[in-house]
Amino acid sequence: MHLRLLLSAALLFSTMGCSKKEDPAPPPAPSVGRNEGHYVYNGRPTDCTATALVQSSIGVDVLTLVLTTKPQPATGPEALRLIFRKDSNRPVSGYTPVQLQRVVNGMVEASYGVNSWSVTTSPSGGYSGTFSSNNSYLPIPVSFTDGTFTDVRP
């Protein structure tokens, strides 16, 4: 009986073996739907509703995207305004950032440069893209990372 128990334990131990502990998968990127956006402001994830405005004048197109925080914080209305420009004869991929503005309680709190971006159009004519802004040179560093907006229509 003891021999049978020892053999069973040995067989169980040999089939277990050693396995590498797997690292947990990173959290999935937020799912951003039509007329929505997302970004991380100084480490704080922020979901948004998004609107777009395109203005054309004398050979220049200006695309303004407004990402309005949802839900609005108790401190008052908050939004992020992304302003891009391109020559009118260039494709949408030709948009370059003018500035990123953080708007709090209806006032521009501060304006920042944009370090990386992309702007494309969806089949339905909306704008989709990505952005980030790292302003480590400021006395109090400010960063906007993982910025996305999806199918935002004018």
OpenMM code with the backbone's topology and positions (N, CA, C; nanometers):
from openmm import Vec3, app, unit

residues = "MET HIS LEU ARG LEU LEU LEU SER ALA ALA LEU LEU PHE SER THR MET GLY CYS SER LYS LYS GLU ASP PRO ALA PRO PRO PRO ALA PRO SER VAL GLY ARG ASN GLU GLY HIS TYR VAL TYR ASN GLY ARG PRO THR ASP CYS THR ALA THR ALA LEU VAL GLN SER SER ILE GLY VAL ASP VAL LEU THR LEU VAL LEU THR THR LYS PRO GLN PRO ALA THR GLY PRO GLU ALA LEU ARG LEU ILE PHE ARG LYS ASP SER ASN ARG PRO VAL SER GLY TYR THR PRO VAL GLN LEU GLN ARG VAL VAL ASN GLY MET VAL GLU ALA SER TYR GLY VAL ASN SER TRP SER VAL THR THR SER PRO SER GLY GLY TYR SER GLY THR PHE SER SER ASN ASN SER TYR LEU PRO ILE PRO VAL SER PHE THR ASP GLY THR PHE THR ASP VAL ARG PRO".split()
positions = [
    Vec3(0.0820, -0.1176, 0.0000),
    Vec3(0.0000, 0.0000, 0.0000),
    Vec3(0.0871, 0.1248, 0.0000),
    Vec3(0.1907, 0.1262, 0.0841),
    Vec3(0.2799, 0.2415, 0.0878),
    Vec3(0.3515, 0.2588, -0.0449),
    Vec3(0.3889, 0.1493, -0.1087),
    Vec3(0.4569, 0.1550, -0.2371),
    Vec3(0.3654, 0.2159, -0.3428),
    Vec3(0.2384, 0.1729, -0.3453),
    Vec3(0.1427, 0.2267, -0.4412),
    Vec3(0.1249, 0.3782, -0.4184),
    Vec3(0.1173, 0.4253, -0.2957),
    Vec3(0.1023, 0.5660, -0.2624),
    Vec3(0.2258, 0.6441, -0.3056),
    Vec3(0.3439, 0.5870, -0.2821),
    Vec3(0.4677, 0.6530, -0.3231),
    Vec3(0.4768, 0.6635, -0.4751),
    Vec3(0.4370, 0.5564, -0.5474),
    Vec3(0.4399, 0.5595, -0.6934),
    Vec3(0.3404, 0.6615, -0.7477),
    Vec3(0.2232, 0.6708, -0.6873),
    Vec3(0.1235, 0.7683, -0.7308),
    Vec3(0.1746, 0.9100, -0.7103),
    Vec3(0.2374, 0.9361, -0.5975),
    Vec3(0.2918, 1.0685, -0.5689),
    Vec3(0.4042, 1.1016, -0.6663),
    Vec3(0.4909, 1.0054, -0.6977),
    Vec3(0.6016, 1.0268, -0.7908),
    Vec3(0.5479, 1.0559, -0.9302),
    Vec3(0.4459, 0.9839, -0.9735),
    Vec3(0.3872, 1.0053, -1.1052),
    Vec3(0.3232, 1.1435, -1.1126),
    Vec3(0.2529, 1.1824, -1.0093),
    Vec3(0.1897, 1.3133, -1.0061),
    Vec3(0.2953, 1.4230, -1.0110),
    Vec3(0.4019, 1.4095, -0.9359),
    Vec3(0.5071, 1.5095, -0.9313),
    Vec3(0.5778, 1.5202, -1.0666),
    Vec3(0.6007, 1.4088, -1.1335),
    Vec3(0.6730, 1.4111, -1.2606),
    Vec3(0.5895, 1.4725, -1.3722),
    Vec3(0.4573, 1.4649, -1.3650),
    Vec3(0.3743, 1.5230, -1.4701),
    Vec3(0.3535, 1.6723, -1.4492),
    Vec3(0.3756, 1.7195, -1.3250),
    Vec3(0.3573, 1.8615, -1.2998),
    Vec3(0.4702, 1.9420, -1.3614),
    Vec3(0.5930, 1.8974, -1.3432),
    Vec3(0.7071, 1.9666, -1.4006),
    Vec3(0.7145, 2.1110, -1.3554),
    Vec3(0.8041, 2.1850, -1.4164),
    Vec3(0.8195, 2.3262, -1.3870),
    Vec3(0.7606, 2.4052, -1.5030),
    Vec3(0.6941, 2.5078, -1.4710),
    Vec3(0.6414, 2.5924, -1.5777),
    Vec3(0.6803, 2.7365, -1.5491),
    Vec3(0.7050, 2.8095, -1.6549),
    Vec3(0.7413, 2.9487, -1.6421),
    Vec3(0.6159, 3.0266, -1.6043),
    Vec3(0.6300, 3.1111, -1.5051),
    Vec3(0.5175, 3.1954, -1.4667),
    Vec3(0.4992, 3.3000, -1.5761),
    Vec3(0.3788, 3.3092, -1.6297),
    Vec3(0.3528, 3.4048, -1.7359),
    Vec3(0.3169, 3.5400, -1.6765),
    Vec3(0.3723, 3.6447, -1.7382),
    Vec3(0.3386, 3.7797, -1.6951),
    Vec3(0.1951, 3.8089, -1.7354),
    Vec3(0.1255, 3.8851, -1.6530),
    Vec3(-0.0121, 3.9190, -1.6916),
    Vec3(-0.0099, 4.0040, -1.8189),
    Vec3(-0.1098, 3.9851, -1.8995),
    Vec3(-0.1197, 4.0613, -2.0243),
    Vec3(-0.1461, 4.2074, -1.9910),
    Vec3(-0.0910, 4.2989, -2.0721),
    Vec3(-0.1205, 4.4396, -2.0449),
    Vec3(-0.2688, 4.4660, -2.0648),
    Vec3(-0.3209, 4.5667, -1.9964),
    Vec3(-0.4637, 4.5939, -2.0126),
    Vec3(-0.4914, 4.6332, -2.1576),
    Vec3(-0.6077, 4.5963, -2.2094),
    Vec3(-0.6381, 4.6320, -2.3480),
    Vec3(-0.6550, 4.7827, -2.3619),
    Vec3(-0.6224, 4.8325, -2.4809),
    Vec3(-0.6430, 4.9748, -2.5076),
    Vec3(-0.7925, 5.0031, -2.4994),
    Vec3(-0.8267, 5.1214, -2.4540),
    Vec3(-0.9699, 5.1514, -2.4432),
    Vec3(-1.0356, 5.1451, -2.5803),
    Vec3(-1.1566, 5.0975, -2.5826),
    Vec3(-1.2330, 5.0913, -2.7065),
    Vec3(-1.2984, 5.2269, -2.7276),
    Vec3(-1.2614, 5.2907, -2.8371),
    Vec3(-1.3129, 5.4239, -2.8653),
    Vec3(-1.4041, 5.4145, -2.9861),
    Vec3(-1.5293, 5.4511, -2.9694),
    Vec3(-1.6272, 5.4422, -3.0773),
    Vec3(-1.6421, 5.5730, -3.1526),
    Vec3(-1.7378, 5.5757, -3.2429),
    Vec3(-1.7648, 5.6936, -3.3264),
    Vec3(-1.7891, 5.8165, -3.2395),
    Vec3(-1.7283, 5.9279, -3.2803),
    Vec3(-1.7398, 6.0559, -3.2087),
    Vec3(-1.6974, 6.0455, -3.0625),
    Vec3(-1.5936, 5.9627, -3.0397),
    Vec3(-1.5394, 5.9481, -2.9044),
    Vec3(-1.3879, 5.9624, -2.9083),
    Vec3(-1.3326, 5.9891, -2.7929),
    Vec3(-1.1892, 6.0001, -2.7794),
    Vec3(-1.1450, 5.9497, -2.6439),
    Vec3(-1.0145, 5.9403, -2.6284),
    Vec3(-0.9549, 5.8955, -2.5020),
    Vec3(-0.8124, 5.9494, -2.4977),
    Vec3(-0.7670, 5.9849, -2.3787),
    Vec3(-0.6263, 6.0198, -2.3579),
    Vec3(-0.5942, 6.0029, -2.2104),
    Vec3(-0.4663, 6.0044, -2.1798),
    Vec3(-0.4207, 5.9957, -2.0415),
    Vec3(-0.3513, 6.1285, -2.0103),
    Vec3(-0.4068, 6.2022, -1.9164),
    Vec3(-0.3534, 6.3331, -1.8772),
    Vec3(-0.2796, 6.3187, -1.7451),
    Vec3(-0.1474, 6.3341, -1.7475),
    Vec3(-0.0644, 6.3190, -1.6275),
    Vec3(-0.0989, 6.1919, -1.5500),
    Vec3(-0.1175, 6.0832, -1.6230),
    Vec3(-0.1470, 5.9544, -1.5608),
    Vec3(-0.2940, 5.9270, -1.5368),
    Vec3(-0.3810, 6.0223, -1.5616),
    Vec3(-0.5250, 6.0060, -1.5384),
    Vec3(-0.5964, 5.9722, -1.6695),
    Vec3(-0.6496, 5.8495, -1.6837),
    Vec3(-0.7249, 5.8150, -1.8049),
    Vec3(-0.8498, 5.9022, -1.8162),
    Vec3(-0.8752, 5.9502, -1.9373),
    Vec3(-0.9873, 6.0406, -1.9606),
    Vec3(-1.0638, 5.9969, -2.0844),
    Vec3(-1.1922, 5.9657, -2.0694),
    Vec3(-1.2785, 5.9323, -2.1822),
    Vec3(-1.3509, 6.0595, -2.2255),
    Vec3(-1.3832, 6.0676, -2.3558),
    Vec3(-1.4390, 6.1914, -2.4097),
    Vec3(-1.5430, 6.1668, -2.5170),
    Vec3(-1.6283, 6.2662, -2.5363),
    Vec3(-1.7075, 6.2771, -2.6585),
    Vec3(-1.6277, 6.3722, -2.7467),
    Vec3(-1.6379, 6.3547, -2.8781),
    Vec3(-1.5549, 6.4339, -2.9678),
    Vec3(-1.6383, 6.5017, -3.0755),
    Vec3(-1.6000, 6.6240, -3.1079),
    Vec3(-1.6619, 6.6979, -3.2178),
    Vec3(-1.5500, 6.7532, -3.3056),
    Vec3(-1.5831, 6.7814, -3.4323),
    Vec3(-1.4846, 6.8335, -3.5266),
    Vec3(-1.5409, 6.9544, -3.5988),
    Vec3(-1.4530, 7.0460, -3.6329),
    Vec3(-1.4876, 7.1631, -3.7122),
    Vec3(-1.3761, 7.1824, -3.8135),
    Vec3(-1.4104, 7.1970, -3.9411),
    Vec3(-1.3124, 7.2241, -4.0461),
    Vec3(-1.3421, 7.3613, -4.1035),
    Vec3(-1.2413, 7.4459, -4.1064),
    Vec3(-1.2541, 7.5792, -4.1640),
    Vec3(-1.1505, 7.5931, -4.2748),
    Vec3(-1.1913, 7.6455, -4.3894),
    Vec3(-1.1012, 7.6660, -4.5026),
    Vec3(-1.0946, 7.8138, -4.5358),
    Vec3(-0.9724, 7.8619, -4.5607),
    Vec3(-0.9554, 8.0023, -4.5951),
    Vec3(-0.8229, 8.0209, -4.6688),
    Vec3(-0.8281, 8.0792, -4.7843),
    Vec3(-0.7114, 8.1163, -4.8634),
    Vec3(-0.6074, 8.0035, -4.8695),
    Vec3(-0.6509, 7.8867, -4.9136),
    Vec3(-0.5596, 7.7755, -4.9367),
    Vec3(-0.5158, 7.6983, -4.8138),
    Vec3(-0.5773, 7.7229, -4.6991),
    Vec3(-0.5406, 7.6540, -4.5755),
    Vec3(-0.6660, 7.5949, -4.5128),
    Vec3(-0.6573, 7.4699, -4.4704),
    Vec3(-0.7654, 7.4043, -4.3968),
    Vec3(-0.7234, 7.3908, -4.2510),
    Vec3(-0.8119, 7.4270, -4.1600),
    Vec3(-0.7858, 7.4133, -4.0163),
    Vec3(-0.8891, 7.3151, -3.9600),
    Vec3(-0.8388, 7.2088, -3.8976),
    Vec3(-0.9226, 7.1076, -3.8331),
    Vec3(-0.9111, 7.1270, -3.6821),
    Vec3(-1.0244, 7.1520, -3.6184),
    Vec3(-1.0271, 7.1647, -3.4726),
    Vec3(-1.1095, 7.0500, -3.4167),
    Vec3(-1.0476, 6.9706, -3.3319),
    Vec3(-1.1155, 6.8601, -3.2636),
    Vec3(-1.1307, 6.8982, -3.1171),
    Vec3(-1.2505, 6.8831, -3.0637),
    Vec3(-1.2747, 6.9123, -2.9226),
    Vec3(-1.3122, 6.7812, -2.8547),
    Vec3(-1.2296, 6.7408, -2.7580),
    Vec3(-1.2536, 6.6187, -2.6805),
    Vec3(-1.3053, 6.6623, -2.5437),
    Vec3(-1.4343, 6.6446, -2.5214),
    Vec3(-1.4996, 6.6885, -2.3977),
    Vec3(-1.5036, 6.5722, -2.2984),
    Vec3(-1.4476, 6.5956, -2.1820),
    Vec3(-1.4375, 6.4923, -2.0790),
    Vec3(-1.5761, 6.4398, -2.0411),
    Vec3(-1.5856, 6.3053, -2.0312),
    Vec3(-1.7099, 6.2442, -1.9835),
    Vec3(-1.6769, 6.1387, -1.8795),
    Vec3(-1.7449, 6.1404, -1.7688),
    Vec3(-1.8353, 6.2458, -1.7229),
    Vec3(-1.7542, 6.3698, -1.6842),
    Vec3(-1.8199, 6.4840, -1.6835),
    Vec3(-1.7526, 6.6084, -1.6463),
    Vec3(-1.7127, 6.6029, -1.4991),
    Vec3(-1.5932, 6.6519, -1.4657),
    Vec3(-1.5506, 6.6512, -1.3256),
    Vec3(-1.6300, 6.7511, -1.2424),
    Vec3(-1.6323, 6.7297, -1.1126),
    Vec3(-1.7056, 6.8172, -1.0209),
    Vec3(-1.6465, 6.9579, -1.0195),
    Vec3(-1.5203, 6.9722, -1.0598),
    Vec3(-1.4544, 7.1031, -1.0586),
    Vec3(-1.5012, 7.1940, -1.1718),
    Vec3(-1.5776, 7.1396, -1.2673),
    Vec3(-1.6305, 7.2202, -1.3769),
    Vec3(-1.5987, 7.1602, -1.5123),
    Vec3(-1.6562, 7.2176, -1.6191),
    Vec3(-1.6376, 7.1646, -1.7538),
    Vec3(-1.4904, 7.1584, -1.7936),
    Vec3(-1.4569, 7.0506, -1.8633),
    Vec3(-1.3181, 7.0271, -1.9024),
    Vec3(-1.3157, 6.9690, -2.0430),
    Vec3(-1.2242, 7.0170, -2.1256),
    Vec3(-1.2105, 6.9663, -2.2622),
    Vec3(-1.0664, 6.9827, -2.3083),
    Vec3(-1.0343, 6.9125, -2.4136),
    Vec3(-0.9053, 6.9232, -2.4792),
    Vec3(-0.9334, 6.9640, -2.6226),
    Vec3(-0.8661, 7.0667, -2.6699),
    Vec3(-0.8858, 7.1147, -2.8067),
    Vec3(-0.7570, 7.0886, -2.8852),
    Vec3(-0.7700, 7.0119, -2.9937),
    Vec3(-0.6578, 6.9831, -3.0828),
    Vec3(-0.6774, 7.0633, -3.2109),
    Vec3(-0.5781, 7.1413, -3.2478),
    Vec3(-0.5890, 7.2240, -3.3682),
    Vec3(-0.4812, 7.1802, -3.4665),
    Vec3(-0.5255, 7.1421, -3.5879),
    Vec3(-0.4361, 7.0986, -3.6951),
    Vec3(-0.4552, 7.1897, -3.8153),
    Vec3(-0.3545, 7.1969, -3.9024),
    Vec3(-0.3667, 7.2723, -4.0270),
    Vec3(-0.2991, 7.1957, -4.1398),
    Vec3(-0.3436, 7.2262, -4.2638),
    Vec3(-0.2800, 7.1707, -4.3827),
    Vec3(-0.3104, 7.2627, -4.4993),
    Vec3(-0.2284, 7.2558, -4.6033),
    Vec3(-0.2600, 7.3270, -4.7261),
    Vec3(-0.3816, 7.2592, -4.7877),
    Vec3(-0.4707, 7.3380, -4.8453),
    Vec3(-0.5966, 7.2842, -4.8990),
    Vec3(-0.5755, 7.1777, -5.0060),
    Vec3(-0.4657, 7.1845, -5.0797),
    Vec3(-0.4414, 7.0866, -5.1861),
    Vec3(-0.3753, 6.9586, -5.1350),
    Vec3(-0.3487, 6.9486, -5.0075),
    Vec3(-0.2850, 6.8289, -4.9488),
    Vec3(-0.3909, 6.7301, -4.8999),
    Vec3(-0.3546, 6.6003, -4.8936),
    Vec3(-0.4491, 6.5024, -4.8390),
    Vec3(-0.4614, 6.5186, -4.6867),
    Vec3(-0.5577, 6.4496, -4.6307),
    Vec3(-0.5812, 6.4568, -4.4859),
    Vec3(-0.4549, 6.4208, -4.4067),
    Vec3(-0.3752, 6.3274, -4.4580),
    Vec3(-0.2522, 6.2889, -4.3874),
    Vec3(-0.1541, 6.4057, -4.3767),
    Vec3(-0.1789, 6.5149, -4.4501),
    Vec3(-0.0927, 6.6318, -4.4457),
    Vec3(-0.1200, 6.7250, -4.3289),
    Vec3(-0.2210, 6.6955, -4.2473),
    Vec3(-0.2480, 6.7799, -4.1307),
    Vec3(-0.1297, 6.7747, -4.0346),
    Vec3(-0.0883, 6.8905, -3.9866),
    Vec3(0.0148, 6.8996, -3.8833),
    Vec3(-0.0438, 6.9773, -3.7659),
    Vec3(0.0017, 6.9478, -3.6456),
    Vec3(-0.0571, 7.0137, -3.5286),
    Vec3(-0.0118, 7.1587, -3.5155),
    Vec3(-0.1053, 7.2430, -3.4769),
    Vec3(-0.0743, 7.3813, -3.4437),
    Vec3(-0.0524, 7.3883, -3.2930),
    Vec3(-0.1486, 7.3339, -3.2182),
    Vec3(-0.1357, 7.3279, -3.0723),
    Vec3(-0.2443, 7.2409, -3.0111),
    Vec3(-0.2208, 7.2090, -2.8870),
    Vec3(-0.3162, 7.1349, -2.8044),
    Vec3(-0.3510, 7.2297, -2.6903),
    Vec3(-0.4795, 7.2505, -2.6649),
    Vec3(-0.5216, 7.3410, -2.5584),
    Vec3(-0.6041, 7.2653, -2.4556),
    Vec3(-0.5724, 7.2855, -2.3301),
    Vec3(-0.6546, 7.2315, -2.2217),
    Vec3(-0.7501, 7.3425, -2.1803),
    Vec3(-0.8805, 7.3127, -2.1888),
    Vec3(-0.9844, 7.4121, -2.1601),
    Vec3(-1.0574, 7.3694, -2.0331),
    Vec3(-1.0563, 7.4577, -1.9337),
    Vec3(-1.1212, 7.4306, -1.8055),
    Vec3(-1.2156, 7.5462, -1.7746),
    Vec3(-1.3406, 7.5130, -1.7424),
    Vec3(-1.4431, 7.6139, -1.7127),
    Vec3(-1.4541, 7.7180, -1.8250),
    Vec3(-1.4430, 7.6714, -1.9496),
    Vec3(-1.4604, 7.7581, -2.0646),
    Vec3(-1.3407, 7.8447, -2.1016),
    Vec3(-1.2336, 7.8358, -2.0261),
    Vec3(-1.1143, 7.9177, -2.0519),
    Vec3(-0.9965, 7.8285, -2.0886),
    Vec3(-0.9120, 7.8752, -2.1804),
    Vec3(-0.7918, 7.8008, -2.2153),
    Vec3(-0.6964, 7.8097, -2.0970),
    Vec3(-0.6757, 7.6961, -2.0309),
    Vec3(-0.5867, 7.6916, -1.9149),
    Vec3(-0.4408, 7.7011, -1.9587),
    Vec3(-0.4087, 7.6292, -2.0680),
    Vec3(-0.2719, 7.6291, -2.1198),
    Vec3(-0.2719, 7.5699, -2.2599),
    Vec3(-0.1688, 7.6040, -2.3374),
    Vec3(-0.1493, 7.5487, -2.4710),
    Vec3(-0.0173, 7.4738, -2.4731),
    Vec3(-0.0138, 7.3651, -2.5492),
    Vec3(0.1039, 7.2793, -2.5545),
    Vec3(0.1331, 7.2398, -2.6986),
    Vec3(0.2567, 7.2004, -2.7226),
    Vec3(0.2931, 7.1427, -2.8510),
    Vec3(0.2502, 6.9972, -2.8557),
    Vec3(0.2479, 6.9412, -2.9754),
    Vec3(0.2112, 6.8003, -2.9939),
    Vec3(0.3348, 6.7277, -3.0466),
    Vec3(0.3753, 6.6194, -2.9774),
    Vec3(0.4962, 6.5469, -3.0153),
    Vec3(0.4738, 6.4444, -3.1253),
    Vec3(0.3620, 6.3740, -3.1194),
    Vec3(0.3340, 6.2750, -3.2237),
    Vec3(0.1844, 6.2769, -3.2527),
    Vec3(0.1493, 6.2443, -3.3782),
    Vec3(0.0095, 6.2520, -3.4190),
    Vec3(-0.0118, 6.1738, -3.5465),
    Vec3(-0.1368, 6.1446, -3.5732),
    Vec3(-0.1798, 6.0908, -3.7025),
    Vec3(-0.3229, 6.1369, -3.7223),
    Vec3(-0.3582, 6.1638, -3.8462),
    Vec3(-0.4959, 6.2003, -3.8798),
    Vec3(-0.5299, 6.1281, -4.0099),
    Vec3(-0.6402, 6.0544, -4.0085),
    Vec3(-0.6894, 5.9856, -4.1279),
    Vec3(-0.8395, 6.0100, -4.1375),
    Vec3(-0.8979, 5.9718, -4.2499),
    Vec3(-1.0433, 5.9808, -4.2616),
    Vec3(-1.1007, 5.8403, -4.2679),
    Vec3(-1.2209, 5.8270, -4.2152),
    Vec3(-1.2920, 5.6991, -4.2196),
    Vec3(-1.3760, 5.6968, -4.3471),
    Vec3(-1.4250, 5.5808, -4.3869),
    Vec3(-1.5104, 5.5738, -4.5058),
    Vec3(-1.6341, 5.6640, -4.4965),
    Vec3(-1.6806, 5.6907, -4.3748),
    Vec3(-1.8000, 5.7750, -4.3589),
    Vec3(-1.7660, 5.9242, -4.3577),
    Vec3(-1.6368, 5.9575, -4.3696),
    Vec3(-1.5976, 6.0973, -4.3758),
    Vec3(-1.5554, 6.1589, -4.2445),
    Vec3(-1.5530, 6.0805, -4.1370),
    Vec3(-1.5080, 6.1319, -4.0082),
    Vec3(-1.3564, 6.1271, -3.9970),
    Vec3(-1.3043, 6.1918, -3.8973),
    Vec3(-1.1606, 6.1949, -3.8730),
    Vec3(-1.1259, 6.0998, -3.7588),
    Vec3(-1.0190, 6.0246, -3.7770),
    Vec3(-0.9675, 5.9359, -3.6731),
    Vec3(-0.8186, 5.9627, -3.6602),
    Vec3(-0.7642, 5.9374, -3.5426),
    Vec3(-0.6213, 5.9583, -3.5277),
    Vec3(-0.5719, 5.9370, -3.3875),
    Vec3(-0.4454, 5.9738, -3.3700),
    Vec3(-0.3774, 5.9571, -3.2415),
    Vec3(-0.2978, 6.0843, -3.2118),
    Vec3(-0.2601, 6.1012, -3.0847),
    Vec3(-0.1767, 6.2155, -3.0481),
    Vec3(-0.1109, 6.1912, -2.9130),
    Vec3(-0.0020, 6.2617, -2.8908),
    Vec3(0.0607, 6.2658, -2.7594),
    Vec3(0.1370, 6.3969, -2.7464),
    Vec3(0.1556, 6.4386, -2.6235),
    Vec3(0.2243, 6.5637, -2.5955),
    Vec3(0.2967, 6.5483, -2.4628),
    Vec3(0.4288, 6.5620, -2.4670),
    Vec3(0.5083, 6.5498, -2.3452),
    Vec3(0.5817, 6.6816, -2.3262),
    Vec3(0.5455, 6.7533, -2.2234),
    Vec3(0.6011, 6.8853, -2.1986),
    Vec3(0.6843, 6.8836, -2.0709),
    Vec3(0.7931, 6.8062, -2.0738),
    Vec3(0.8762, 6.7882, -1.9548),
    Vec3(0.9609, 6.9110, -1.9241),
    Vec3(0.9691, 7.0051, -2.0153),
    Vec3(1.0499, 7.1254, -1.9953),
    Vec3(0.9812, 7.2288, -1.9060),
    Vec3(0.8526, 7.2115, -1.8799),
    Vec3(0.7790, 7.3079, -1.7976),
    Vec3(0.8175, 7.2936, -1.6504),
    Vec3(0.7995, 7.3992, -1.5713),
    Vec3(0.8282, 7.3877, -1.4273),
    Vec3(0.7513, 7.2729, -1.3625),
    Vec3(0.6275, 7.2532, -1.4040),
    Vec3(0.5494, 7.1372, -1.3604),
    Vec3(0.5201, 7.0585, -1.4875),
    Vec3(0.5920, 6.9478, -1.5107),
    Vec3(0.5743, 6.8726, -1.6361),
    Vec3(0.4298, 6.8278, -1.6583),
    Vec3(0.3888, 6.8325, -1.7840),
    Vec3(0.2534, 6.7947, -1.8239),
    Vec3(0.2652, 6.6959, -1.9386),
    Vec3(0.1856, 6.5866, -1.9320),
    Vec3(0.1878, 6.4925, -2.0445),
    Vec3(0.0459, 6.4487, -2.0806),
    Vec3(0.0281, 6.4308, -2.2101),
    Vec3(-0.0939, 6.3746, -2.2669),
    Vec3(-0.0466, 6.2548, -2.3485),
    Vec3(-0.0858, 6.1340, -2.3096),
    Vec3(-0.0412, 6.0142, -2.3798),
    Vec3(-0.1616, 5.9317, -2.4230),
    Vec3(-0.1356, 5.8341, -2.5099),
    Vec3(-0.2384, 5.7403, -2.5573),
    Vec3(-0.3618, 5.8110, -2.6117),
    Vec3(-0.3441, 5.9272, -2.6720),
    Vec3(-0.4566, 6.0020, -2.7260),
    Vec3(-0.5122, 5.9386, -2.8526),
    Vec3(-0.6438, 5.9214, -2.8574),
    Vec3(-0.7106, 5.8687, -2.9754),
    Vec3(-0.8439, 5.9402, -2.9959),
    Vec3(-0.8856, 5.9464, -3.1204),
    Vec3(-1.0204, 5.9939, -3.1537),
    Vec3(-1.0661, 5.9130, -3.2744),
    Vec3(-1.1945, 5.8820, -3.2794),
    Vec3(-1.2447, 5.7894, -3.3805),
    Vec3(-1.3676, 5.8432, -3.4523),
    Vec3(-1.3589, 5.8450, -3.5854),
    Vec3(-1.4714, 5.8771, -3.6740),
    Vec3(-1.5481, 6.0004, -3.6272),
    Vec3(-1.4735, 6.1087, -3.6034),
    Vec3(-1.5327, 6.2341, -3.5569),
    Vec3(-1.5719, 6.3151, -3.6799),
    Vec3(-1.6994, 6.3423, -3.6910),
    Vec3(-1.7514, 6.4098, -3.8112),
    Vec3(-1.7751, 6.5579, -3.7863),
    Vec3(-1.7454, 6.6390, -3.8899),
    Vec3(-1.7738, 6.7825, -3.8763),
    Vec3(-1.9242, 6.8085, -3.8755),
] * unit.nanometer
topology = app.Topology()
chain = topology.addChain("A")
for resn in residues:
    res = topology.addResidue(resn, chain)
    for name in ("N", "CA", "C"):
        topology.addAtom(name, app.Element.getBySymbol(name[0]), res)
